[in-house]
Amino acid sequence: MTTWASAHALAFTAARPLGPVPLPLPAATGLVAAAGTVAARPSPAFDAAAMDGYAVAGPGPWRVTASVLAGRSGRAAITPGEAVEIATGAVVPAGTTAVVPYERCSRTGDLVTAAAPARDHIRRAGEDVAPGELVLPAGRTVTAVAAAALAQAGVAEVLVHPRPRVATLVTGDEVVLTGPLGPGQVRDAFSGVVAALAARAGAEALPPRHVPDDPAALSAALAAAGAEVVAVTGASSRGAADHLHRVLGALRAQWLVDGVACRPGHPQGLAALPDGRWVVSLPGNPYAGLVAALTLLEPLLRRLSGRDAGSVDTRAVDGEARPFPGGVRIVPVVLTDGRASIVPGARPGGLRAAARADALAVLPPQWQSGTPARLLALP
């Protein structure tokens, strides 16, 4: 089996970000920039008033000759002794030496007086960014603030990595996606977790699809998945109803990870199809499947979406757990005062303990209570 650390790292490094596409700013928000984006025009685009008051030329007093609001044309220029009443953001006439705020002025009729201003209160064209200057580096997420800065700089579209799509194939005759349960049936416990992890990784989860325990049906579902990544829940072990290995073998898939030295979740896997798509195999037991999704699915989706591998959180872990001599034991923990405490009662088939937790702790074989371990944030 692959070690947990190697499997987790390989799921990120084996892939490459999806090819970049140009998108308008609203559609690009939330995605990762595939190239540095430079300003198309200066910001501000013109000399603009930074305060409400009077644009004045030369020493005072000044005679008010016009007024101008933001977004409207006004006097093109003023000469010494003249002033223009001006609003914040309005174009400053040529010849203006300062904008004097209302609160510092005294006006009688069309005559304004004020002490010599200490500041000019003018935002000069290009003082924030000049044309051709870098606004957003490659690899940065186009946040709402970044999109606003790009819009100020005259950028209409950005080259970004598109969202990878992940299709969830929920296998098993006993699994029900919706509706009442019959005898021996269980509710799907995977598709919501996959959707949450996809959103966190910058991907898009397609509606889940149920696949019966039939190799032909699984092969057809894989062919029609319509996504760059296919997450298959169940069918990953070696039982009579586990067909994934045989189906992927017929499709000439390459297994990069086929089993991970961890408990729970060891039957997980990652395979590459010849057409460039990825298959992530998640064990059928819900808690084991959650472990596998955090181990393989999330780092793969982060890489495809152009994100980095994410930060590593390591804390001292207190509590009782039986280390796994051949690999790592992964347990739910709650976080308090900079430490992690194990939530008891975790079992491969149940999610109750994980539902009470903030994260999963990856305990190495030598772990003892109070020693540090890596944490995986829960969705």
Secondary structure, DSSP 8 states (H G I E B T S, - for coil): -EEHHHHHHHHHHT------EEEEHHHHTTSEESS-EE-SS-BSSS-EESSSEEEE-SSS-EEEEEEE-TTS---SB--TTEEEEE-TTSB--BT--EEEEGGGEEEETTEEEE---SS--EE-TTSSB-TT-EEE-TT-B--HHHHHHHHHTT--EEEEE---EEEEEEE-TTEESSS---TT-EE--SHHHHHHHHHHTT-EE---EEE-S-HHHHHHHHHT--SSEEEEES--SSSTT--HHHHHHHTT-EEEEE-EEEES-TT-EEEE-TTS-EEEEE-SSHHHHHHHIIIIIHHHHHHHTT------EEEEEES-----TTSEEEEEEEEETTEEEE-S---TT--HHHHT-SEEEEE-TT--TTSEEEEEE--
